[in-house]
Amino acid sequence: MSTNQSIEFGIYLPQVSFSYTDIIDRARVAEELGFDSLWLYDHLYSPGLPDLPSFEGWTLATYILAQTTRLRVGHLVLCNNFRHPVLLGKMATSLDVLSGGRVELGIGSGSVATEHHESGLPWGSFPERSERLAESLEILTQMFTGQPTTFAGNHYEVANVPNLPAPIQSPRPPIHIGGVGPRRTLPIVARYADVWNVPTYGLANWEESQRTLEAECEKIGRDPATIRRSLEAVLVLTPDEASLEVARAKAERRYGGDGWGMNAGGFVGTPPMVVERIGEMVDKGITTFVFFTFDRAEPRTLELFADQVMPAFS
C-alpha cells in the first residue's frame, strides 16, 4: 500500500489518573515500537473529573521530551487562553531547540468554560475566542521565523519582540489546528495550519468539512495539498474476533458517547480489519492517525498495532 506522503501514527494519552512513571513507560514503549508521536490534553484538571490527578500539559510534554530521543510530542490541543502568544512562542521555540526538533504545536480556542471562569481566565463567545486564536497564530508564525515580531490586533499588541534562538524545525514546528466549524475554524486552518486535525466529534462528516476547507484555501490562494490531514479516533484492536466483544464493551463504557465518534471512525476490529479501515482513509487523503486506544495505551495493544498494522503502511 503506497501514498505520496508517509503515513504517521500517534497515540493520544490524556494524562488523567496516570502517575508520571506510567506516562513515561508508555512513551518509551511507543518510541521503541516506532510510533511517531504522543499527544496530551491541555486542561487545568480533567473535564468533569476534578477530583482525579492530572499533570499540567506543557510541563508534562517537556518532561516526556527530556526522557525520550525520537518521539514527537504535542497537545490536542493547547488552550490559547492559558498562555499569552508571545510566551507560548518563546516556550515552543525553546522546547523545539532543546528537544532536537520534536515539538508539535496543536492549538485551539478553548473548549471548557468552567475552568476559565473558576480560574479568572478570559473566555468570551466563540467568535471572540476564534478571533483571539487567529491573532495568536499570527504572532506565533511570525515568531517562528526568528525575526522580531510586531503585531497590533483587537486582543494582542506586541512591538519588535525578538525570538532567538530560532526553532530548528524548518520552516517551523508544525502547527496543528483541530475542528470542523465552517464559519470560524476552517478559515483559520486554511490560513495557518500545517496539519488539520479532524477531532473525534467531527469524524461522521469530515469529508464535507474537507470540501469546505478546500474552498477556504482557494479564497486565499493556498494549495490545500500543503495541509496534512490527520484523524483523531478511538481504536479498539484485538488479536482475534473472540476477544473483540469484550474490548468493544470496554470502549463503549469509556468512549461510547457521540462526541467520541467511535462508530463513525470505524477503527474497531482485528489487525486485518483495522488495516483495511486505515487504508480506506489513506486513499481519501489522511496521512496522520492519532488513536485513543480502548485500554489507555496498554503496551500489549501498542505492540499488536506495531507488529501487525504498521507494516502495511511502511
Sequence and secondary structure as in RCSB ss.txt:
>XXXX:A:sequence
MSTNQSIEFGIYLPQVSFSYTDIIDRARVAEELGFDSLWLYDHLYSPGLPDLPSFEGWTLATYILAQTTRLRVGH
LVLCNNFRHPVLLGKMATSLDVLSGGRVELGIGSGSVATEHHESGLPWGSFPERSERLAESLEILTQMFTGQPTT
FAGNHYEVANVPNLPAPIQSPRPPIHIGGVGPRRTLPIVARYADVWNVPTYGLANWEESQRTLEAECEKIGRDPA
TIRRSLEAVLVLTPDEASLEVARAKAERRYGGDGWGMNAGGFVGTPPMVVERIGEMVDKGITTFVFFTFDRAEPR
TLELFADQVMPAFS
>XXXX:A:secstr
   SS  EEEEE   BT  HHHHHHHHHHHHHHT  EEEE   SS TT TTS B  HHHHHHHHHHT SS EEEE
TTEEGGGS HHHHHHHHHHHHHHTTS B EEEES   HHHHHHHT     HHHHHHHHHHHHHHHHHHTTTS EE
EE SS EEEEE   S  SSSS S EEEE   TTTHHHHHHHH SEEEE GGGGGGHHHHHHHHHHHHHHHT  GG
GSEEEEEEEEEE SSGGGHHHHHHHHHHHH SGGG HHHH  EESHHHHHHHHHHHHHTTEEEEEEEETTSS HH
HHHHHHHHTGGGG 
